[in-house]
Amino acid sequence: MSLHDIRLFMSQMTHEISSEYARLQARVREDPGTAGSQGEQTWAQLLRRWVPSGYHVVTGGRVIDTDGNTSPQVDVLILHPSYPPGLLGIKHYLASAVIAAFECKLTLTRAHIKKSSICAALLEEMMIREGRPPGEFFYGVLAHSHSWNQRSTPAYRVHQALSNYGEEFTKRPGQCIDALCVADLGAWLANMTIMRSEVELCHLGPLESLVPKGAPEPWNSRSGPEPITRTIAHLLGRIGDNQNGVDRVAKYLRKIGSIGTEAGVTRVFGDLAADEIPSYAIDITNLMDDAETAD
């Protein structure tokens, strides 16, 4: 298998999602509930191609903690390999074993981004109460397409909603949406860096998402890796470690440019305690110290 074959396979994922969207849209008026469920299954199947075989990818359920508190309905969840097979049929999944959760939409709207921002914060707090490190849990939004017309600069609208609702509902950096992927538009991926007691959060997305309507070329045309490719690479980077070996795949995908170079607006969280800093945030201070040592 060549590098070209790998990139071709990843590109085919986007084409499959696009074809599936056209088919499901034809069913929305006839049976919207079924169309939505089939959309969730499409994303679940895609995730199963990439996460290690021992992980469970399930659809339709709620997260439950040790106090019996439950989350809102979640469309797709990734469960740790240790999850008991006998409990998979029970649609309340143990918070301590939920690796990632996704909201799936056929056509993304601003209201969906608001709801997901609320759910991301709620689920992160549930995980913290279970004793899990901040930011260990991954929350994403996966959409086939969006509700904005091209003249309204849809990428800018998504960024605007993500930023506004983040300001309203994300009180600590680990509570944010980790990835928002619109298959035919772009992907916005949470990137965090630490500088002493501050954490800088930036959702890296298409360059045109920072520019409002009427901007000239080259601001209004997308380039770089496909949104699904970027999202998968980002997810694997977050869940990968030395034990499951996924970190090796994630590093490879980064090296071949699967994340790409995108843009975003930084939000700063100051005066954080050590237990409020997400485990995956990059410590800029250490990088600077390493560079000085090398000199």
C-alpha positions in Angstrom: 0.0 0.0 0.0 1.4 3.4 -1.0 0.9 6.8 0.6 -1.4 7.6 -2.4 -3.6 4.6 -1.5 -4.0 5.8 2.1 -4.9 9.3 1.0 -7.3 8.0 -1.6 -9.0 5.8 1.1 -9.5 8.7 3.4 -10.9 10.9 0.6 -13.4 8.1 -0.3 -14.9 8.5 3.2 -16.0 12.0 2.3 -17.5 10.9 -0.9 -19.4 8.1 0.8 -20.8 10.5 3.4 -21.9 12.9 0.6 -23.7 10.2 -1.3 -25.4 9.0 1.8 -26.6 12.5 2.6 -28.3 12.7 -0.8 -30.0 9.4 -0.2 -31.1 10.3 3.4 -32.4 13.7 2.4 -34.8 12.0 0.0 -36.2 10.1 3.0 -36.5 13.0 5.4 -40.0 14.1 4.4 -41.1 10.5 4.3 -39.7 9.3 7.6 -37.4 11.8 9.3 -36.8 9.5 12.3 -35.5 6.6 10.2 -33.3 9.0 8.1 -31.7 10.3 11.3 -31.0 6.9 12.7 -29.5 5.8 9.4 -27.3 8.9 9.5 -26.0 7.9 12.9 -25.3 4.4 11.7 -23.2 5.8 8.8 -21.0 7.8 11.2 -20.7 4.8 13.5 -19.6 2.6 10.7 -17.0 5.1 9.7 -15.6 5.3 13.2 -15.4 1.5 13.4 -13.0 1.6 10.5 -10.5 3.7 12.5 -10.7 2.9 16.2 -9.0 -0.3 17.4 -11.1 -3.4 17.1 -11.4 -3.9 20.8 -13.3 -0.6 21.3 -17.1 -0.6 21.1 -18.9 1.9 18.8 -22.6 2.0 19.8 -25.5 4.2 18.8 -28.3 5.8 20.7 -27.9 5.9 24.5 -27.2 7.9 27.6 -24.2 8.2 29.9 -24.8 7.3 33.5 -22.5 8.0 36.5 -22.1 6.2 39.8 -24.8 8.4 41.5 -27.4 7.5 38.9 -27.3 10.8 37.0 -27.9 10.5 33.3 -26.9 12.6 30.4 -29.1 13.7 27.5 -29.5 11.2 24.6 -26.2 10.8 22.7 -26.1 9.6 19.1 -22.8 7.7 18.9 -20.5 6.6 21.7 -17.0 4.9 21.8 -16.6 2.6 24.8 -13.3 1.3 26.3 -12.5 -2.4 25.4 -13.0 -3.3 29.0 -16.7 -2.5 28.8 -18.7 -5.6 29.8 -20.3 -7.2 26.7 -23.3 -8.1 28.8 -24.1 -4.4 29.4 -23.8 -3.3 25.8 -27.5 -3.9 25.2 -28.4 -1.6 28.1 -28.7 1.9 26.6 -27.2 3.6 29.7 -23.5 3.5 29.4 -21.1 3.7 32.4 -19.4 7.1 32.4 -16.1 5.7 33.6 -15.8 3.7 30.3 -17.0 6.2 27.8 -14.1 7.3 25.6 -15.9 9.6 23.3 -19.5 10.7 22.4 -20.8 12.4 19.3 -23.9 14.3 18.3 -24.8 13.4 14.6 -26.8 15.6 12.3 -27.9 15.3 8.7 -28.1 19.1 8.4 -26.4 21.2 11.0 -28.1 24.4 12.3 -27.1 27.1 14.8 -29.5 25.5 17.4 -27.6 22.2 17.1 -24.3 23.9 18.0 -25.9 25.5 21.0 -27.3 22.2 22.2 -24.0 20.5 21.7 -22.1 23.2 23.6 -24.4 22.7 26.5 -24.0 18.9 26.3 -20.2 19.0 26.0 -20.0 21.0 29.3 -22.5 18.7 31.0 -20.7 15.5 30.0 -17.3 16.8 31.0 -18.5 17.7 34.4 -20.0 14.2 34.8 -16.6 12.7 33.9 -14.8 15.0 36.4 -17.2 13.8 39.2 -16.2 10.3 38.3 -12.6 11.1 39.0 -11.4 11.3 35.4 -8.7 13.8 34.3 -10.0 17.0 32.7 -10.2 16.8 29.0 -9.7 13.0 28.8 -13.2 12.6 27.5 -13.8 13.5 23.8 -17.0 15.2 22.6 -17.7 15.8 18.9 -20.4 16.9 16.5 -20.6 15.1 13.1 -22.8 16.5 10.3 -23.3 15.5 6.7 -24.1 19.1 5.7 -25.4 22.4 7.0 -28.5 24.7 6.8 -26.8 27.9 5.5 -26.7 28.9 1.8 -23.3 29.7 0.2 -24.1 33.4 0.0 -24.3 33.6 3.8 -20.7 32.3 4.3 -21.6 29.1 6.1 -18.1 28.5 7.5 -18.1 31.9 9.1 -21.6 31.2 10.6 -20.4 27.9 12.1 -17.3 29.6 13.6 -19.5 32.4 15.0 -21.9 30.0 16.7 -19.1 27.8 18.0 -17.4 30.9 19.5 -20.5 32.6 20.9 -21.9 29.5 22.6 -18.4 28.5 23.8 -18.2 31.9 25.6 -21.6 31.2 27.1 -21.3 27.6 28.2 -17.6 26.6 28.3 -16.5 27.8 31.7 -13.4 25.7 31.8 -11.3 24.6 28.8 -12.1 20.9 29.1 -15.8 21.6 28.7 -15.6 22.6 25.0 -16.7 20.8 21.9 -13.5 18.9 20.8 -14.4 18.5 17.1 -17.1 19.9 14.9 -17.1 18.3 11.5 -19.4 19.3 8.6 -18.5 16.8 5.8 -19.1 19.2 2.9 -17.8 22.4 4.6 -15.0 22.0 7.2 -13.8 20.8 10.5 -13.2 22.8 13.7 -10.8 21.1 16.1 -10.0 22.1 19.7 -6.4 22.9 20.2 -5.0 23.8 23.6 -1.7 25.2 24.9 -0.5 26.0 28.4 1.5 29.0 29.4 2.1 28.8 33.1 -1.4 29.0 34.7 -3.2 30.0 31.5 -4.7 27.7 28.9 -5.3 29.0 25.4 -8.1 27.3 23.5 -8.5 27.7 19.8 -10.9 25.8 17.4 -8.8 25.5 14.3 -11.0 25.5 11.2 -11.1 26.7 7.6 -9.4 30.0 7.0 -12.6 31.4 5.5 -14.5 30.8 8.7 -12.8 33.9 10.1 -13.9 36.2 7.4 -17.5 37.4 7.0 -19.6 37.7 3.8 -18.1 39.5 0.8 -14.5 38.6 1.4 -12.4 38.4 -1.7 -10.3 35.4 -2.8 -8.4 33.5 -1.5 -10.4 33.8 1.8 -13.6 32.2 0.5 -12.3 28.9 -0.8 -11.4 25.9 1.2 -8.1 24.0 0.8 -6.2 21.4 2.7 -7.3 18.0 4.0 -10.9 16.9 3.9 -13.0 17.7 7.1 -13.5 14.0 7.9 -9.8 13.2 7.5 -8.9 16.1 9.9 -11.5 14.9 12.4 -10.4 11.3 12.4 -6.8 12.3 12.8 -7.7 14.6 15.7 -9.7 11.9 17.4 -7.0 9.3 17.1 -4.5 11.8 18.5 -6.7 12.3 21.5 -7.5 8.7 22.3 -4.1 7.2 21.4 -1.5 6.1 23.9 1.3 3.6 24.3 -1.0 0.9 25.5 -3.5 0.9 22.6 -0.9 1.8 20.0 -3.2 4.4 18.3 -0.7 7.1 19.0 1.5 5.6 16.3 -1.2 5.8 13.7 -2.1 9.4 14.9 1.5 10.5 14.5 1.7 9.0 11.0 -1.4 10.8 10.0 0.0 14.1 11.3 3.2 13.5 9.4 1.4 13.1 6.1 -0.5 16.3 6.6 -3.9 14.9 7.6 -4.5 17.6 10.2 -3.4 20.4 7.9 -2.8 24.0 8.9 -6.0 25.8 9.8 -6.9 29.1 11.5 -8.9 30.1 14.6 -9.4 32.7 17.3 -7.8 32.1 20.7 -9.7 32.3 24.0 -7.7 32.5 27.2 -8.6 30.8 30.5 -6.6 32.2 33.4 -5.8 31.4 37.0 -6.5 27.7 36.6 -5.8 25.1 39.2 -3.8 22.0 38.1 -6.9 19.8 38.1 -8.7 22.2 35.7 -6.1 21.9 32.9 -6.9 19.3 30.2 -4.5 16.4 30.2 -3.8 16.8 26.4 -2.9 20.5 26.5 0.5 21.3 25.1 2.8 23.0 27.6 4.4 25.9 25.7 6.7 26.7 28.7 8.3 23.2 28.4 8.8 23.6 24.7 10.5 26.9 25.2 12.8 25.5 27.9 13.7 22.6 25.6 14.5 25.0 22.8 16.8 27.1 25.0 18.5 23.9 26.3 19.1 22.8 22.7 20.8 26.1 21.9 
